Amino acid sequence: MRRRWSTPSKVFALLALASGAGAFMLVRGYQARLEALRPAVGPLQQVVVAASALTRGTVLEPPALRIREIPKAFAPPGALTAIDQATGHTLGSDLAEGEPVTRTRLGAADAGPVASLVPSGLRALPVRVDVPAGSVRPGDRVDVLATFGGQRPHTETVAQSLEVLLVLRGGSDVALQSAHAGAGAALVLLVSSDEAERLAFAQTFAELTIAIAPAES
């Protein structure tokens, strides 16, 4: 004896069929729109993207990257198409998850982890200062003040609005991933040649302190 469907069961079955048909039609419609747009956006192209949010100074390795296919018209200029093109390079700026990796975001392949972050025309100079832990991060801007002793003690501003490239901790260990400064931390600052000379002189003959500039809005 066959079991007869109740009225509610029939209604639910019909709703399920209708929902499935509606979903199928939506997908087909989406595919049709993509096909219609294909001449305008071009074929799909493989690009390398960040697998998760990455910070400036990160040395790129395969687990941090993945391949995504996007319309060729939407691929940014210089987008990498293979993960090995980025492997071993230092990231020159932050990347959001899923953001394409371009050649302009990478440091030179034969450059060290610090040199690859230094823009042309500038220098990276480590300056040891005593600042509270967590008060300075890469990207902040600081003024450097020098207090000279002797018969006429005085304080003067040696350089202004210098960008903090890196914050180093742990004595001589260069921890590029460090985001916070502790007591006696070394700040790697981006400076011009003239500023480098003034800071080198001040580090030799004076006690250095920094003033942190407000964040740009």
Secondary structure, DSSP 8 states (H G I E B T S, - for coil): ------HHHHHHHHHHHHHHHHHHHHHHHHHHHHHHHHHHH-SEEEEEEESS-B-TT-B--GGGEEEEEEEGGGS-TTB--SGGGTTT-BBSS-B-TT-B-BGGGB--TTS-TTGGGS-TT-EEEEEE----TTS--TT-EEEEEEEE-SSS-EEEEEEEEEEEEEEE-STT---TT-----TT-EEEEEE-HHHHHHHHHHHHHEEEEEEE-----
